Amino acid sequence: MSGSQFLSNAIERVKPSPTLAASKRARALKAEGKDIIMLDAGEPDFDTPQNIKEAGIRAIRDGKTKYTDVDGIPELKAAIAAKFKRENGLDYKPSQVIVTPGGKAVIFNAMMATLNPGDEVLVPVPYWVSYPDMVHMAGGKPVFVPATEETQFKMRPSDLERAITPKTKWLIFNSPSNPSGAAYTRAELKAITDVLVRHPHVWVLSDDMYEHLVYDGFQFTTSAQVEPRLYERTLTMNGASKAYAMTGWRIGYAAGPEPLIRAMAKVMSQSTSNATSISQYAVVEALNGPQDFIPKRAEAFKQRRDMVVSMLNQAKGIKCHKPEGAFYVYPSCAGVIGKTAETGRVLSTDEDFVMELLAAEGVSVVHGSAFGLAPHFRISYAVSDAQLEDACHRIQRFCASLR
Ligand SMILES: Cc1ncc(COP(=O)(O)O)c(C=O)c1O
């Protein structure tokens, strides 16, 4: 039996993460000594705040280096319940809370704990790359709902309603969005939850990872807060990665109905066990400690967003919508498709565009088809202002060079 025959059907349906592949390609060129600007990674360039690092170091010194309860230490579950109350107006008991190794694991465990073969999961497009593949791995079927540029990358309630079938189990809802940066206002979210109220068999996984990265006075709201009638069928998730610049610490968390939380803990108990003990203690400090650096960092991101949107709109053939949040923009490159690069290559797809841009100017971005909506590309503007400005000049130069 050959190696590939040995692999499961489920894993054969799964694509490796295209965003991690783009970073790897760019890092390899960098290692060869090329001048590369990486706008492909989904992580803040800021450092983890010092008080949070100290809490992790203290946990090591104090010997808090052993197994913990699978679903998290009581101090962290209490801090998470307090966070949901304070910031989202949601009441959760610690027994309704789970701590996971990164935000990704919340979604993966929820899918593993709930999907039977053929169950459908609604995923707005463009989507964060991992959603459809996690659904596949759990044996379910992703069903795509358009959220295109025409509607500022937000789903129309009518499109959502049309996509619901008796087999629909979940809507995975992400606002602010990776990759578009789109965030739903309270009224827009209410129009979405109104649809869900009419379909009591559909649950919602509200991925609030970018909650704190919203600009121009935008008020973040989450599904169960906007529509209390959905509380009993909502999994509200968040994590330390983006708001606290803790991507490497790997802590995500969620709250929802107890039977679901228990089932997710069961998945963890037979796979990863608990999230790293040291990281859990650090996140207690993150959630309970000073929060004043968050709006300061958001202001820096807002200024970068404004610069990148303005400079991209001056690049020939590129059109960039200004999103409400996250640290991504998702410009259209429709205006360069069909043009020829100086190498003689015709740009037939957004993937051709990003590959030629990387080769010609050393700017690494991710093609839109990876997120299900082409021809676009995703820029992560979580880099220094100087690098971002340089990268935008290079993109302008590259677009001007196309014939
Ligand atoms: C929308 C969204 N959800 C969840 C995650 C998972 O974050 P983590 O790094 O904590 O697994 C990410 C990370 O990129 C994300 O963009």
The ligand as an SDF file (V2000), in Angstrom:
LIG
                    3D

 16 16  0  0  0  0  0  0  0  0999 V2000
  -10.7700   34.5450   12.5820 C   0  0  0  0  0  0  0  0  0  0  0  0
   -9.8000   33.7860   13.3990 C   0  0  0  0  0  0  0  0  0  0  0  0
  -10.2570   32.9180   14.3120 N   0  0  0  0  0  0  0  0  0  0  0  0
   -9.4350   32.1960   15.0690 C   0  0  0  0  0  0  0  0  0  0  0  0
   -8.0670   32.3240   14.9450 C   0  0  0  0  0  0  0  0  0  0  0  0
   -7.2130   31.4300   15.8070 C   0  0  0  0  0  0  0  0  0  0  0  0
   -6.3050   32.0520   16.5740 O   0  0  0  0  0  0  0  0  0  0  0  0
   -5.2120   31.2350   17.3900 P   0  0  0  0  0  0  0  0  0  0  0  0
   -3.8960   31.6800   16.8480 O   0  0  0  0  0  0  0  0  0  0  0  0
   -5.4180   31.6270   18.8110 O   0  0  0  0  0  0  0  0  0  0  0  0
   -5.4290   29.7780   17.1720 O   0  0  0  0  0  0  0  0  0  0  0  0
   -7.5330   33.2030   14.0020 C   0  0  0  0  0  0  0  0  0  0  0  0
   -6.0860   33.2960   13.7940 C   0  0  0  0  0  0  0  0  0  0  0  0
   -5.5830   33.7130   12.7970 O   0  0  0  0  0  0  0  0  0  0  0  0
   -8.4280   33.9540   13.2120 C   0  0  0  0  0  0  0  0  0  0  0  0
   -7.9760   34.8080   12.2870 O   0  0  0  0  0  0  0  0  0  0  0  0
  1  2  1  0
  2  3  1  0
  2 15  2  0
  3  4  2  0
  4  5  1  0
  5  6  1  0
  5 12  2  0
  6  7  1  0
  7  8  1  0
  8  9  2  0
  8 10  1  0
  8 11  1  0
 12 13  1  0
 12 15  1  0
 13 14  2  0
 15 16  1  0
M  END
$$$$
